[in-house]
Amino acid sequence: MADYTPEPHYMLAMANQGLPWWKALAELIDNSFDAKADRVEIIIKGRTVTIKDNGWGIADVVGSLRLGGHRPMNGRGLGVYGVGLKDAWLSFGDKIDIVTVREEHKTTLTVDTKQFSANWEGPDPVTESSSDASGTKITLYLRQGKNRPSVEVFKRLGQVFSPAIVQGKQVVIARGKQSKP
């Protein structure tokens, strides 16, 4: 049987594809809306960008980061191919934290591509019982040379998601101590 595991430099190629911030954030917002979130917060703090929602949570955290991994949500969502989270992560940072609560279980996972072994092994997620509300928080740690999203990025997101906002969904931007829908 032939081995089709991607070479580690494939991640470097994805990291250099030039994905714009608005598209990366739009992919993550789409994922949140697919998970039935009605509120998504984008929190900019220091060299991190965090996307937090009140959706169903992620069923397969490792699969959400595995290249080629994908688990459609009832086949009716926007996440058809399962590349949005991976694109956002690899385009802007090497390290990602995921905390997700689903069906009374909280799963946390921190992955840094610099720590992957040659055979694509990485850390295991940690799952525990939780009474926290369902939802997901994804934190991207910006790679050296990558800038935080600009005001223009958020204006573009407002245009892209205006139909969802009209339907009552919220996309909130938090920069410093300010929060703005």
Disulfide bonds with the S-S distance in Angstrom:
none
